Amino acid sequence: MMEQDYLDMVGQLKLKYDEIEAKMNSIERLEKIMKKDLITAFGVVRLLDHLMDTSVVPYDNEIVVLVEMLRGVLSDCVDRHILI
């Protein structure tokens, strides 16, 4: 009976390990997706900022300030969460 108890316990541990591993893989996939989205948003804001800087048509000051602030925030996020 002792051997059967041991085998049952090992089987339960294997199931728990597989469950945890599946959750970790899911979390890693979501993290990768979120990092890609953050990098994409940062790239779009950088392009928008460059477009506004090189444009001959003036933009409202409020728009310029918002884009600059967003670029700064996204730059900090990229530095903190991706380029660590």
C-alpha positions as CSV (number, residue, x, y, z in Angstrom):
1,M,0.0,0.0,0.0
2,M,2.9,2.4,0.7
3,E,4.1,2.2,-2.8
4,Q,0.7,3.0,-4.3
5,D,0.4,6.1,-2.0
6,Y,3.8,7.3,-3.2
7,L,2.7,6.8,-6.8
8,D,-0.5,8.7,-6.2
9,M,1.4,11.5,-4.6
10,V,3.8,11.8,-7.4
11,G,0.9,11.8,-9.9
12,Q,-0.7,14.7,-8.0
13,L,2.5,16.6,-8.0
14,K,3.0,16.1,-11.7
15,L,-0.6,17.4,-12.4
16,K,0.1,20.5,-10.2
17,Y,3.4,21.1,-11.9
18,D,1.8,20.9,-15.3
19,E,-0.9,23.3,-14.2
20,I,1.6,25.8,-12.9
21,E,3.8,25.5,-16.0
22,A,0.8,26.2,-18.2
23,K,-0.1,29.3,-16.2
24,M,3.5,30.5,-16.4
25,N,3.6,30.0,-20.2
26,S,0.3,31.9,-20.5
27,I,1.7,34.8,-18.4
28,E,4.9,34.9,-20.5
29,R,2.8,35.1,-23.7
30,L,0.7,37.9,-22.3
31,E,3.9,39.8,-21.2
32,K,5.4,39.5,-24.7
33,I,2.2,40.8,-26.2
34,M,2.0,43.7,-23.8
35,K,5.7,44.6,-24.5
36,K,5.0,44.6,-28.2
37,D,2.0,46.8,-27.8
38,L,4.0,49.3,-25.6
39,I,6.8,49.4,-28.1
40,T,4.4,50.0,-31.0
41,A,2.6,52.8,-29.1
42,F,6.0,54.4,-28.3
43,G,7.0,54.2,-32.0
44,V,3.8,55.8,-33.2
45,V,4.2,58.6,-30.7
46,R,7.8,59.2,-31.7
47,L,6.7,59.3,-35.4
48,L,3.9,61.8,-34.5
49,D,6.3,63.9,-32.5
50,H,8.8,64.0,-35.4
51,L,6.0,64.8,-37.9
52,M,4.9,67.7,-35.7
53,D,8.5,69.0,-35.4
54,T,9.2,68.9,-39.1
55,S,5.8,70.1,-40.3
56,V,5.4,73.6,-41.9
57,V,1.9,73.7,-40.6
58,P,1.7,74.8,-37.0
59,Y,-0.1,72.7,-34.4
60,D,-2.0,73.9,-31.4
61,N,0.3,74.2,-28.4
62,E,-1.9,71.9,-26.3
63,I,-1.5,69.1,-28.8
64,V,2.2,69.6,-28.9
65,V,2.5,69.5,-25.1
66,L,0.3,66.4,-24.9
67,V,2.3,64.5,-27.5
68,E,5.6,65.5,-25.8
69,M,4.2,64.3,-22.4
70,L,2.9,61.0,-23.9
71,R,6.3,60.4,-25.5
72,G,8.1,61.0,-22.2
73,V,5.8,58.7,-20.3
74,L,6.1,55.9,-22.9
75,S,9.8,56.4,-23.0
76,D,10.0,55.9,-19.2
77,C,7.8,52.8,-19.5
78,V,10.0,51.3,-22.2
79,D,13.1,52.0,-20.2
80,R,11.7,50.6,-17.0
81,H,9.9,47.5,-18.3
82,I,11.6,46.5,-21.6
83,L,15.2,47.8,-21.6
84,I,16.0,46.7,-18.1
